[in-house]
């Protein structure tokens, strides 16, 4: 996959994560979890938003090498995200998969 396609894939997945974690089904399921899991979700939502903004603002030249090196992990992570967002009530699984995807994205751009 070309670097620009990987960048677009990553941006698209981050947008889907953001939108999925804002849907009522996810939020209602999140309310049933302990406070520490709710806090984890809030932190992940913030990281997703920051990653999305930074990926959109970054120049492709600055990301090309990292995108190419991490192609397999990005595409695998994107596939996992697609699968887990299909059922927004699996809140803890969503948190795990999103955390993993952000781990890969965090190796491309700095997440604070």
C-alpha positions in Angstrom: 0.0 0.0 0.0 1.3 3.5 -0.8 2.2 5.8 2.1 -0.6 8.2 1.3 -3.1 5.3 1.3 -1.8 4.2 4.7 -2.2 7.7 6.0 -5.7 7.9 4.7 -6.5 4.5 6.2 -5.2 5.6 9.6 -7.2 8.9 9.5 -10.3 7.1 8.4 -10.0 4.5 11.2 -9.3 7.2 13.8 -12.5 9.0 12.6 -14.5 5.8 12.9 -13.2 5.2 16.4 -14.0 8.8 17.5 -17.5 8.5 16.0 -18.1 5.0 17.5 -17.0 6.1 21.0 -19.5 9.0 20.8 -22.5 6.9 20.0 -25.2 6.3 22.6 -24.8 2.5 22.5 -21.2 2.8 23.5 -21.8 5.5 26.1 -24.6 3.5 27.7 -22.4 0.4 27.9 -19.6 2.6 29.3 -21.8 3.7 32.2 -22.0 0.1 33.4 -18.2 -0.1 33.8 -16.2 0.8 36.9 -14.9 4.4 37.1 -11.3 3.4 36.2 -12.6 2.0 32.9 -14.6 5.1 32.3 -11.5 7.2 32.9 -9.5 5.0 30.5 -12.2 5.5 27.9 -12.0 9.3 28.3 -8.2 9.3 28.0 -8.4 7.1 24.9 -11.1 9.4 23.3 -8.7 12.4 23.9 -5.8 10.5 22.4 -7.9 9.5 19.4 -8.9 13.1 18.8 -5.3 14.4 19.1 -4.0 11.6 16.8 -6.7 12.5 14.3 -5.8 16.2 14.3 -2.0 15.5 14.2 -2.3 13.0 11.3 -4.4 15.4 9.3 -2.0 18.3 9.9 1.2 16.3 9.3 3.0 16.4 6.0 3.1 13.1 4.2 6.9 13.5 3.7 7.3 13.5 7.5 5.3 10.3 8.0 6.3 8.3 4.9 9.0 6.1 6.4 7.1 5.3 9.6 3.9 4.5 7.6 5.9 2.1 5.3 7.6 0.4 8.2 4.4 0.0 10.2 2.1 -1.0 7.2 1.4 -4.5 8.4 0.5 -3.3 11.9 -1.6 -0.4 10.7 -3.6 -2.6 8.3 -4.1 -5.3 11.0 -5.1 -2.7 13.6 -7.5 -1.2 11.1 -9.1 -4.6 10.6 -9.4 -5.2 14.3 -11.0 -1.7 14.8 -13.6 -2.5 12.1 -14.5 -5.7 13.8 -14.8 -4.4 17.3 -16.8 -1.3 16.3 -19.5 -3.5 14.9 -20.8 -4.1 18.4 -20.5 -1.0 20.5 -21.7 -2.7 23.6 -18.4 -4.7 23.9 -16.9 -1.7 25.6 -13.9 -3.4 27.2 -12.9 -5.0 24.0 -13.2 -1.7 22.2 -10.9 -0.1 24.8 -8.3 -2.9 24.3 -8.4 -2.7 20.5 -8.3 1.1 20.4 -5.4 1.2 22.9 -3.5 -1.2 20.6 -4.2 0.8 17.5 -3.2 4.0 19.2 0.0 2.2 20.2 0.9 1.8 16.5 -0.2 5.4 15.6 1.8 6.7 18.5 4.9 5.3 16.8 4.2 7.5 13.8 3.2 10.7 15.6 3.7 11.9 19.2 0.6 11.3 21.3 0.4 13.4 24.5 
